[in-house]
Amino acid sequence: MDDDRKAISQRVEAQMGVRPPEALLDVWTGVRPVDDEGDVYIYGPDEIADRNLAYEVPEYAPGLLLIGSDGGGDGLFVATNDPDPEVVLIDLGAVGTSDGRRAGRLSVLAAEGFRSINSAEDARIEPAAGPIDVLVTHRPGVKALVEIRKLFHLSLPISALTAADAHYPMVVLTDVYYGKYAEAINQVNLRYECLAVRPHVAA
């Protein structure tokens, strides 16, 4: 297995000029088998170079490696300098022009069969026509609350979000428009599934 792993790594590196991440080698060599019944498709070592060239990744997204697709038009991209990189979903028609959305660490996603990517569309909140309120539906943990505070530029102290007597659901933004915060809402929900929106009703 180690010899196969080394040979695969060397072959891909010779073709692409970058060493594949260790977590991707785990998938390729069966160290971390992946249930392939979903829509996500991970490119094999013999096709990854062609896919990256076809989408001109080295030119338009240097430092990234396209390792697969979600079956719906987004590519799975990872940084080339991280042994267990975070997977970023980027529209294959917008390579180099979009930062994409984070989906999680490759090893974690592979271990759960990429099911969270398969169900990503289910986690997305449909936009509302008018102004909305954004709510945290339950206490998701300090890490999530810190991220929410940062992404939404909240002036609310983190202590107010984490206080023992804090009540959920908690409105964190009110009378805003979905389009401005759509990416942040979906990014948080893909990781923590703790945000909801409702139409804003003026007092």
N, C-alpha and C positions, 0 to 999 in steps of 0.2 A: 504493500500500500504506500509506504514512504517513497519507494522508487517511482511508483506511478505518479504520486503527487509532485515529486521533484521534476519528473519529465514533463508533466502537463504545465507546470509553472514555467519551466524554461521555454517550452514551445510557444506559449502565449506571450511571454516576455519578448521572445525573438520576433514575433509578428507585430507586436504593438509598442514595444519599447517601454512597457510598464509591467511590473510584477502584479499578478492578480492578488487581491486581498485574501488573507488566510481564511476568512469566513466563506468566501466564494469557493476556494479550494475544498473546504469542508463539504459543500454542497456537491461539487463535481465528483469528489472521490467517495461519496456515500458515507462520510463521517457523520454528516447531518442529513439523513434522507429527507426528501421533501415530498409531501402528498401533492401530486400534480393533477388532481381532479378539478381544481379551480381554473379561473381564467388567466391567472398569472403564469407567465412562461419565462423561465430562466434560460438564457442562451448557454449552450454548451461550449467547451473550450475550442471546438473546431469551427464555430460560427461567430464567436464574439468579435473577432477582428473585422470580419466582413460587415457585421451590423454597425460597428462603430464607424467604419469608413463610409457606409451607405448614408448614415445620418450626419456625416462630417463632424463628428464629435471632437476629434483632436483640434479641428480648426475653430469651431464655434464654442466649445466648452472645455478648453484645456484644463487638465487637473481632474476631470471627471471621466468615468468609465460607464458606458451603457451596458447593463448586465441582463436586461430582460424587458418585458412589456406587461402591462396590466390587462391586456385584451380589450382595452377601451380607448386607445389612442395615446396613453401616457407611457413613457419609458421609465424604467427603474435605473437610476443613476447613483453611483457611489464615488466618493473621493478615492483617488489612487494611492494616497499616502497613509491609509488607516487600515490596520489588520482586520478590524471589525467595524466597517464604516456604517454611517447612517444612510439609509436608502431615501432618496429624494425622487418624488414623482414629477416629471416634467413632460409637458405636451410635446410629442415628437415633431410637431410642426412648429414649435417655438424654441428649439434648442438654441441656447445662447442669448435668448431674449427674456427668459423667465427664470426666476429663482426656484420655482416649483414649490412643492409642499412636502414636508418631512413625514416619513411613514414609520420610522423606528430603525433600530439597529438590525443589520442583516442577519446576524445569528439568531436574534429573537424572532424576527419575521419567518425565517426558515424553519425554526423549531415549531412554530404554530401553523406551518403550511401556507403562509402568506394569506391566511383567512381575513386578517384585518384589512388587507389591501382589497381582497375580493369584495368585502362588505363596505368599502370606503364610501361608495355612493349612498348607501343606506344611512351612513352617519352624517351626510351633508344635509344641512337645513335648507329648505327651499326659500328663496327670497320673498320678502313681503312687499306689497305694493307701496305702502305708506311708511311713516315712521314706526320704529319698533323700540321695545325694551329688550335688553339682553340680561338673562338671569343665569346665575350659578344654581343648578338644581339640587345639588347635595354637596357635602363637604368632601372635596376630592383629594385632600392632602396638601401639605404646605408647599411642596414643589410645584404642584399644579396652580395653586393660588398665586405664588410668586410669578409664574409665567403669565397667568391671566392679567395680573397687575401691570406687568411690563408690556405685553402685547396691546393692551387697551389703554395704556398711558393713564392709569387711574391715579388720582391723588389720594385715594382712600388708603390709610396706613395698613400695612400688612397685618398689624395686630388686630385691626377691626375685622379682617377677613378670617382670622384664625382664633378669635376670642371664643371661649367656651360657651358664651351665651349668644353667639352669632346665630341668626335664624336663616334657614334655607327653606325654600328657594330665596335667593338674595338678588335683588336688582343691582347690577353693577354699572349699567349704562341705560339711560333713558332718553327717549325722544331723539333717536339717531336713525340713520338710514342703513339698511342692510348692506348695500354695496360697499360702503366704506370699510366695514368690518368683516366682510364675508370670509376672506382668506384666514383671518385670525380666528374666527369662530370655528371654521372647519378644521384648522390646524389643531386647536385645543381639543375638539371633539374626537379627532382621529386618535389622540393619545389618551384622553381622560373621559370622554363622553359625559361631560358635566354641564354643558351649556344648552340653553333653550332660548328661543325668541318668542315674543308675543306682540301683537299690534299695540302701539302706544295709544292710550286713551288720555286726552287732556283732562286735567282736573277741573 
